Amino acid sequence: MSEGGLALTHFGSTAAEGVVTVQFELPSARPQTFQAKAAVVWTDAYDMGLRFLRIEPGCRSGFKAWLDSLEAQLRFRESIQ
């Protein structure tokens, strides 16, 4: 997961192709729905990579804040090891 896209594990016999809609809840004290259009840029037997084409305007700041919090958690964990 990054500001530019994400990788997903898919279940089933076929992976998505072309442009897809991505939607999920951002975990936080005040949950927010993230919505974007994304292009499927690679697939294999179990995973696929998506590149965000358009993140809905009302979602961008919450998404960035969530990614920043994940990065801060990672840095903290690395600092105490």
MIDREN-626541 format. One record per atom (N, C-alpha, C, O): residue number from 1; x, y, z. Coordinates in Angstrom, 2 decimals. Each point is the difference from the previous one (the first is absolute). Example, Ala and Ser with C-alpha at 12.3 -4.5 7.8 and 13.67 -1.06 7.14 Angstrom:
MIDREN-626541
    n        X        Y        Z
    1    13.19    -5.69     7.80
    1    -0.89     1.19     0.00
    1     0.90     1.20     0.00
    1     1.04    -0.02     0.66
    2    -1.39     1.07    -1.38
    2     0.82     1.19     0.06
    2    -0.77     1.09     0.73
    2     0.51     1.11     0.17
***
This chain:
MIDREN-626541
    n        X        Y        Z
    1     0.85    -1.17     0.00
    1    -0.85     1.17     0.00
    1     0.89     1.23     0.00
    1     0.95     0.10     0.77
    2    -1.27     0.81    -1.65
    2     0.71     1.28    -0.06
    2    -0.96     1.04    -0.57
    2    -1.14    -0.32    -0.35
    3     1.61     1.55     0.27
    3    -0.84     1.04    -0.58
    3    -0.29    -0.27    -1.47
    3    -0.96     0.52    -0.55
    4     1.79    -1.34    -0.09
    4    -0.16    -0.28    -1.42
    4    -0.79    -1.23    -0.36
    4    -0.44    -0.15    -1.14
    5     0.26    -0.76     2.12
    5    -0.73    -1.22    -0.32
    5     0.12    -1.04     1.10
    5     0.41     0.31     1.12
    6    -0.77    -1.55    -1.46
    6     0.05    -1.07     0.97
    6     0.06    -1.34    -0.70
    6    -0.30    -0.13    -1.19
    7     0.70    -0.88     1.96
    7    -0.02    -1.38    -0.47
    7    -1.03    -0.75     0.82
    7    -0.12     0.23     1.21
    8    -0.62    -1.11    -1.85
    8    -1.05    -0.77     0.65
    8     0.17    -1.48    -0.29
    8     0.46    -0.39    -1.08
    9    -0.82    -0.42     2.05
    9    -0.11    -1.43    -0.24
    9    -1.43    -0.26    -0.43
    9    -0.94     0.44     0.67
   10     0.76    -1.14    -1.78
   10    -1.36    -0.28    -0.47
   10    -0.31    -1.48     0.17
   10     0.89    -0.85    -0.03
   11    -2.14     0.58     0.20
   11    -0.48    -1.38     0.17
   11    -0.94    -0.30    -1.14
   11    -0.82     0.83    -0.37
   12     0.93    -1.98    -0.18
   12    -0.83    -0.37    -1.13
   12     0.85    -0.25    -1.22
   12     1.22     0.13     0.03
   13    -1.88    -0.50    -1.09
   13     0.73    -0.43    -1.18
   13     0.41     1.15    -0.92
   13     0.92    -0.17    -0.80
   14    -1.57     1.32     0.90
   14     0.35     1.10    -0.91
   14     0.30     1.26     0.77
   14    -0.66     0.31     1.00
   15     1.64     0.42    -1.45
   15     0.34     1.30     0.57
   15    -0.66     1.09    -0.83
   15    -0.40    -0.24    -1.15
   16     0.27     1.41     1.72
   16    -0.59     1.13    -0.72
   16     0.96     0.48    -1.08
   16     1.20    -0.25     0.05
   17    -1.75     0.94    -1.02
   17     0.79     0.59    -1.08
   17    -0.51     1.41    -0.25
   17    -1.12     0.34     0.37
   18     1.95     0.49    -0.99
   18    -0.42     1.34    -0.38
   18    -0.06     0.96     1.18
   18     0.89     0.01     0.85
   19    -1.96     0.79    -0.82
   19    -0.20     0.98     1.06
   19    -1.05    -0.53     0.97
   19    -1.05    -0.49    -0.41
   20     1.36     0.60     1.70
   20    -0.90    -0.50     1.04
   20    -0.27     1.10     1.02
   20     0.74     0.98     0.08
   21    -1.80    -1.15     0.68
   21    -0.30     0.88     1.13
   21     0.51    -0.65     1.27
   21    -0.26    -1.18     0.25
   22     0.99     1.95     0.54
   22     0.54    -0.47     1.27
   22    -0.76     0.73     1.10
   22    -0.15     1.22    -0.04
   23    -0.33    -1.97     1.03
   23    -0.70     0.62     1.12
   23     0.26    -0.81     1.26
   23    -0.17    -1.22     0.01
   24     0.59     1.89     1.05
   24     0.20    -0.65     1.29
   24    -0.06     1.04     1.11
   24     0.13     1.20    -0.26
   25    -0.33    -1.67     1.49
   25    -0.05     0.89     1.15
   25     1.41     0.23     0.53
   25     0.76    -0.94     0.21
   26    -0.43     2.21     0.01
   26     1.27     0.33     0.63
   26    -0.18    -0.16     1.51
   26    -0.90     0.60     0.57
   27     1.75    -1.39     0.07
   27    -0.14    -0.18     1.44
   27     0.42     1.26     0.75
   27     1.11     0.50    -0.19
   28    -1.99     0.00     1.02
   28     0.30     1.18     0.81
   28    -1.11     0.17     1.02
   28    -0.99    -0.74     0.00
   29     1.15     1.73     0.88
   29    -1.04     0.28     0.99
   29    -1.29     0.42    -0.69
   29    -1.09    -0.29     0.48
   30     1.23     0.98    -1.61
   30    -1.15     0.39    -0.81
   30     0.16    -0.65    -1.37
   30     0.57     0.60    -0.91
   31    -1.07    -1.83     0.76
   31     0.19    -0.72    -1.27
   31    -0.46     0.81    -1.21
   31    -1.03     0.69     0.04
   32     1.79    -0.79    -1.09
   32    -0.29     0.69    -1.25
   32     0.14    -1.00    -1.13
   32     0.88    -0.86     0.02
   33    -1.76     0.96    -1.00
   33     0.08    -0.88    -1.16
   33     0.96     0.59    -1.03
   33    -0.12     1.17    -0.37
   34     1.06    -1.98    -0.07
   34     0.93     0.38    -1.06
   34    -0.57    -0.52    -1.31
   34    -0.41    -1.15    -0.09
   35     0.38     2.01    -0.93
   35    -0.48    -0.40    -1.32
   35     0.94     0.53    -1.06
   35     0.46     1.14     0.06
   36    -0.16    -2.00    -1.04
   36     0.88     0.40    -1.09
   36    -0.27    -0.85    -1.22
   36    -0.57    -1.09     0.10
   37     0.98     1.58    -1.24
   37     0.06    -0.78    -1.24
   37     1.46    -0.41    -0.15
   37     0.90     0.79     0.24
   38    -0.68    -2.03    -0.66
   38     1.36    -0.50    -0.11
   38     0.13    -0.88    -1.23
   38    -0.96    -0.66    -0.42
   39     2.16     0.65    -0.15
   39     0.30    -0.87    -1.13
   39     0.71    -1.24     0.51
   39     0.90     0.09     0.84
   40    -1.30    -1.24    -1.34
   40     0.70    -1.25     0.31
   40     1.27     0.01    -0.85
   40    -0.07    -0.03    -1.22
   41     1.23     0.06     1.88
   41     1.26     0.11    -0.73
   41     0.78    -1.30    -0.05
   41     0.88    -0.16    -0.84
   42    -1.18    -0.78     1.73
   42     0.61    -1.33    -0.07
   42    -0.85    -0.99     0.76
   42    -0.71     0.36     0.94
   43     0.80    -1.61    -1.34
   43    -0.69    -1.09     0.69
   43     0.87    -1.24    -0.06
   43     0.81    -0.17    -0.91
   44    -0.99    -0.69     1.90
   44     0.57    -1.34    -0.06
   44    -1.06    -0.94     0.55
   44    -1.16     0.38     0.12
   45     1.54    -1.59     0.23
   45    -0.98    -1.00     0.42
   45    -0.78     0.41     1.25
   45    -1.14    -0.41     0.16
   46     1.74     1.21     0.72
   46    -0.65     0.33     1.27
   46    -0.12     1.49     0.30
   46    -0.81     0.39     0.84
   47     1.59     0.42    -1.50
   47     0.06     1.42     0.34
   47    -0.23     0.88    -1.22
   47     0.11    -0.45    -1.14
   48    -0.41     1.72     1.41
   48    -0.08     0.98    -1.08
   48     0.44     1.36     0.53
   48    -0.17     0.31     1.18
   49     0.73     0.48    -2.06
   49     0.44     1.35     0.34
   49    -0.91     1.02    -0.65
   49    -0.34    -0.12    -1.17
   50    -0.06     1.12     1.95
   50    -0.88     1.06    -0.48
   50     0.70     1.35     0.12
   50     0.64     0.28     1.01
   51    -0.77     0.54    -2.03
   51     0.52     1.37     0.03
   51    -1.19     0.94     0.06
   51    -0.88    -0.05    -0.86
   52     0.85     0.92     1.87
   52    -1.11     0.93     0.12
   52     0.01     1.00    -1.17
   52     1.03     0.61    -0.29
   53    -2.16    -0.48    -0.34
   53    -0.17     0.97    -1.08
   53    -0.66     1.27     0.52
   53     0.37     1.11    -0.38
   54    -1.35    -1.30     1.27
   54    -0.73     1.14     0.55
   54    -0.50    -0.37     1.39
   54    -0.82    -0.90     0.16
   55     1.32     1.61     0.84
   55    -0.49    -0.15     1.36
   55    -1.08     1.07     0.20
   55     0.21     1.17    -0.32
   56    -1.36    -1.59     0.83
   56    -1.09     0.96     0.23
   56     0.51     1.14     0.87
   56     0.68    -0.25     1.00
   57    -0.98     1.51    -1.35
   57     0.55     1.16     0.70
   57    -0.21    -0.03     1.52
   57     0.91     0.37     0.75
   58    -2.04    -0.79    -0.28
   58    -0.26    -0.02     1.43
   58     0.75    -1.08     0.75
   58    -0.03    -0.04     1.23
   59     0.70    -0.85    -1.94
   59     0.70    -1.14     0.61
   59     1.49     0.23     0.15
   59     0.65    -0.66     0.81
   60    -0.10     1.56    -1.58
   60     1.45     0.14    -0.08
   60     0.66     0.34     1.34
   60     0.99    -0.63     0.36
   61    -1.52     1.58     0.38
   61     0.66     0.41     1.25
   61    -0.06    -1.10     1.05
   61     0.99    -0.23     0.70
   62    -2.12    -0.44    -0.56
   62    -0.11    -1.10     0.96
   62     0.93    -1.15    -0.36
   62     0.59    -0.62     0.88
   63    -0.48     0.33    -2.17
   63     0.88    -1.06    -0.47
   63     1.45     0.33     0.31
   63     0.75    -0.84     0.49
   64    -0.35     2.08    -0.79
   64     1.37     0.43     0.29
   64     0.29    -0.07     1.49
   64     1.07    -0.46     0.40
   65    -2.00     0.90     0.43
   65     0.19    -0.05     1.45
   65     0.16    -1.44     0.47
   65     0.83    -0.28     0.87
   66    -1.60    -0.63    -1.42
   66     0.08    -1.41     0.37
   66     1.36    -0.58    -0.41
   66     0.63    -0.71     0.79
   67    -0.18     1.00    -2.02
   67     1.31    -0.48    -0.44
   67     1.11     0.57     0.88
   67     0.94    -0.71     0.35
   68    -1.04     1.99     0.01
   68     1.00     0.62     0.86
   68     0.04    -0.69     1.36
   68     1.08    -0.20     0.57
   69    -2.25    -0.17    -0.04
   69    -0.02    -0.67     1.31
   69     0.63    -1.39    -0.10
   69     0.68    -0.44     0.93
   70    -0.90    -0.26    -2.05
   70     0.63    -1.31    -0.18
   70     1.53     0.14    -0.07
   70     0.72    -0.81     0.58
   71    -0.26     1.82    -1.28
   71     1.44     0.23    -0.10
   71     0.59     0.34     1.37
   71     1.08    -0.49     0.34
   72    -1.77     1.31     0.45
   72     0.48     0.36     1.33
   72     0.06    -1.24     0.90
   72     0.95    -0.15     0.78
   73    -1.93    -0.73    -0.88
   73     0.02    -1.24     0.79
   73     1.18    -0.87    -0.40
   73     0.67    -0.57     0.87
   74    -0.41     0.46    -2.15
   74     1.12    -0.81    -0.48
   74     1.32     0.57     0.51
   74     0.86    -0.75     0.47
   75    -0.70     2.06    -0.57
   75     1.25     0.62     0.48
   75     0.18    -0.21     1.49
   75     1.12    -0.25     0.46
   76    -2.20     0.36     0.30
   76     0.08    -0.24     1.44
   76     0.44    -1.42     0.29
   76     0.90    -0.22     0.82
   77    -1.52    -0.75    -1.48
   77     0.37    -1.41     0.20
   77     1.47    -0.24    -0.34
   77     0.71    -0.71     0.72
   78    -0.26     1.32    -1.81
   78     1.41    -0.17    -0.40
   78     0.93     0.63     1.03
   78     1.10    -0.51     0.22
   79    -1.51     1.60     0.41
   79     0.86     0.69     0.95
   79     0.16    -0.75     1.31
   79     0.98     0.22     0.72
   80    -1.90    -1.10    -0.38
   80     0.08    -0.71     1.28
   80     0.57    -1.42    -0.16
   80     0.11    -0.73     0.98
   81     0.23     0.35    -2.17
   81     0.57    -1.35    -0.21
   81     1.47    -0.03     0.21
   81     0.63    -1.05    -0.13
***
